[in-house]
């Protein structure tokens, strides 16, 4: 798997397809770039160059145990570092949950380099209580129960998946050393979740926001509110957080058509104006 050096640490990535239209796909919290492999292949078949990235502390990228190495702004900088490494001037940045917030951070830091955004399940103001309830016990387990979690990781590494994509994704989060995973959660817990709403209102890149109901960590109200904040955004309701994973045809088609929209020549002329 190729990698590049950012701030002295190695970050792993994979490229699907080729051509001038680059899209970066970003994974969710404690997941890896594997979660977007089917979507990356589908979008590459539509003529896009798609790059999946393991953010620091995830997948095959370096995983320091220092909580100060992790923040949403650092993740945004890593995406821009990937574009520099690939010699890409601008790209569509797409992500799920943590990846969606990272896309917002990258757009806030370098709006001229973001051609568009696909934001699935953003985690914003209305998700704070749900995140605290969901992730505080996990952070405590990874931190204070590290020996037990190390044993669980050792066991799950020996479970064969037979190449089943869904099983790999589910097990990967448990297979990793719990120490760095705890540091990731600690760094994010004490940092900002996303750019402030006043900053979000200045992000003029076209955005496709995908939300769904019945998830306190990714409430639909956050997706709905984000569409109202972004100057050029459209909202798409998914049936569940699993739709893009288990029945991806509808959402994949919509995402592919949105990428076509982002790369129309008139978008470049409008940005220049």
N, C-alpha and C positions, 0 to 999 in steps of 0.2 A: 504494500500500500504506500503510495507516495506521501511525502510530508514536507513541511517547510518550517523554518525557524522563525518564531515570533517572540520578541523579548527574551531570547535565550532559551526558549522551550519549543519542543517539537509538536506540531499539530498535523494530524493525519487527515487526508482527504481522498476522494475518488472522483474521477471525471467520467461522465457518460455522454457519448455523442460528441459532435464537433460543430464548428461554425461560429459566427460572430455574435450570436444571441446567447448570452451567458445567464444562467439562473443558479443561484446558490440556495441549497436546501439545508435547513437547520433543524436539528432534532429537539426533542423535549428533555426535561430535567432528568438526569441520571440515565438517560437512554444513550444510544449511539447513532451514527449515521446509517446504520442498517435499517432503521425504521422507515427511511425514505427511499430505500432501494427500488421497490416496485414503481413508485411515482417517478423517480429519476429516469428509469428505463422508458416509461410511457411517454414522458415529456421529451426525451431524447429522440424517440421515434417520430415526433412531430417536428423535428428539425432544430431542436434546441441543444445547446451545450450545457449540461447540468453538472454541477459540482456539489457533492455532499461533503460536509465538514464535521469532524469531531472537535467540538469546542474543548478548551482546556479542562481537564478533570473528567473527561468522558471518552468512552471507546478506546481507541488506540493512541490517542494523544497523551502527552505527559500528564501525570496526575499528582502534582505536589500536595503535600499534607498541610500547607499553610493557607488558612482561611483568607489571608490578605491577598492571595493570588486570584481571588474570584470576585467578580462583580459584573453587573449587567453592562456597565460601560466598557470593562475589559473585554467582554465577549464581543461587543460591537467593534472594538478595535481589532480583534482577531479576524473578523470578517473582512474588514478593510485591508488588513495585512494579507489575507488570502488573495484579494483582488490585485494587490501590488505584486505578489509572488507570481500570479498568472499573467501579469501585464494586461489587466482588463481595466478599461477606463470606467465603465458603468455596467451594472448588472441588475437583474430583478432579484430581490432578496426575499426568500420565502421561508417560513418557519412555523413550527407547531409549539404552542405553549411557551416554554423558555425560548424557543427559536423565534417565535413571533415577537416577543419583547426585544430579543437581540436585533431583529430586523429594524425595529423602531429606533433602537440606539444607533445603529449604523446610519440610518437615514438622518437622524438628528445631528450626527457628527460630520457627515459628508453628503448632504442632499444631492449634490451635483453628480454623485457616483451611483445613485440609486434610481434605476429606470422605472421601477415599480415594486410593490410589496404584495405578497400573499401572506395574510396573517390569520392562521388557524388557531382558534382558542386563545386569544390574548389574555394575559393575566393582569388586570388593572385594579381600579379602586374597589369595585364590588367583590373582588375575590380575596381580599386580605384576610377576612375571618376564616373562610374556607381553607385557605392555604395554611394558616396558623394551626387549625385543627388537624389538617391532614399531615403536615410535614414536621411539626414539633415533636410528636412521638417518634417519627422516623429518625430525626436528627439525634434525639436522646438515645435511641437504640444503637445507632451507628457509633455514637461517641462513648457512651458508658457501657454498652454491651458489645464492645469491639471483639473480644475473644469469641463470643458466641456467634457473631456475624461472620467472623473469619472462618469458623467451622462450617457455617452454612454456605459460604462462598466456595469452600473446598469441596463440599459435597456436590453442589450444583455444577461445578466445572466438570464433573465426571458423569453428568447426565447426558447421554447422546440425544441429539435432536433430529438426526436423520435428514439434516438440511432443511427442516421445516422453518420457514421464515418467522412465523408467529411465535413459535417456541423459542427460537433464538433471541428474539426481542425481549420476551418476558424474562428469560433466564439471565440475559446479559447484565441487567441492573443488579442482580443478586450475586453474580459471579465475581464482581470486582472487589478489590480490597476496600473494606469499609472505611478506613481512615481518610483517604482522599475524598470519598463520597460525603463523609461528615463535614469535611472542610468546605466543600462546595456549598452545602446547605447553610453552614454557618456564615460564609461570606455573603451569600444572597440574603440571608435573614436580616443581616445588619446593614444592608445597602438599599439603594433605591430599586424599586421594582421595574420602573419604566421611565422614560422621559416625562416630565410634568405635562399636564394637559395643555398648558400654554405653549409649550414647545411642539406638542403633537399637532396643534392647530396650524403650525407653520409648514408642515410637511406636505408639499404639493405633489409629490409623486403619486400616480394612480395606485389605488390599493383595492384588493379583494379581501374582504374580511369574512371569515367562515366561523360561525358560532353554532351552538346547539344547546338544547335545554337539559335540565336535570343533572347539572354538574356544578357543585358549589365552588370547585377550584377554578372552573372556567365558565362562569355564569354568562348566559346569553346577554344579559344586561350590559356587560363589559363590551361585547362585540357591537351591540347596538349603539352604545354611547360613543365608541371609537369612530364609527361611521359618521356620526354627527360632528365629530371633532376634525377629522381629516378633510381637507378641501375637495379631494377627488377620490371618493371611496364608494364602493358598493357592498351590500351585505348579502350573504348567502347563508341560508339556514341548512345545516346538516341534520340528518335524522338522529345521529348519535356520534360520540367520539370514535366509534368503530367503523363508521360508514366508509371513510377513505381507506381503511385497512382491509375490510372484508367485502365491501361492495363498492369498489372505487370508480366505476364507470362514469357515473353522473358528475361527481366532483372533479375527476381527472379531466373530463371534457371541458368543464367550465374553467378550470385552471389553465388548460392549454389554450383556450380561446382568449383568456385574459392576457396571457403572455403575447399572443399575436397582437392584441390591442396595444400593449405597452411598447412593442417594437415598431409600430407604424411610423413612417417618416414624419407624419404631422406632429407626433409627440415631441420629436427633436426640435422641430420648428417652433412649437409652442413654448418649449423650455427656453429656447434662445430669446424669444420675445419677452 
